[in-house]
Structures are given as C-alpha cells and as structure tokens.
C-alpha cells in the first residue's frame, strides 16, 4: 500500500513537471507572439505617422503656394493701378508745364 502511494505521488509529480514544462512553453510562445505583434503595431503606427506628416506638409505647401499666388495677383493689380495713376498725373503735369511755358 505504501508502494502504491509512493508510486501515485511520483506519477503526480511527473505529471506536474510535464504541466509546468508545457505551461512554460506556452508562456514563451505567447510572449514571442506578443513581441512580434507589438513590433508590427509600432511599425504600422510609424508608417501612419509618416503618412500623416507628409499629407500635412503637402497641404501646408499648397496653402503657401496659394498665398503667394494671391499676393502676386494683388501686387500686380496694385502696380497696374499705380502706373495708370502715375501716367495720368504725368500727362497732367506735362500739360500744366506746357501751359505755363506758353502762357
């Protein structure tokens, strides 16, 4: 009877050792899979951040180009207006000068 008890204890210990070894193996597999998934998620987040930054850069560049184009158009209008005003005043000045010289 003692021998049967000892054998049962030894079998239980052996089974416990097998279960512990299997649990360690599964834990290692889960850890490896988790590390792989974390790496994939980090890379995906990095790529998304890069894409977002590039999109923002393109939008900022387009906005800057639009502001420059609008500024150039406005400057062109103002230059044209100033030239027309100056031409009119030059004609008036020439006419006034001629009037002074003749009269």
Secondary structure, DSSP 8 states (H G I E B T S, - for coil): -HHHHHHHHHHHHHHHHHHHHHHHHHHHHHHHHHHHHHHHHHHHHHHHHHHHHHHHHHHHHHHHHHHHHHHHHHHHHHHHHHHHHHHHHHHHHHHHHHHHHH-
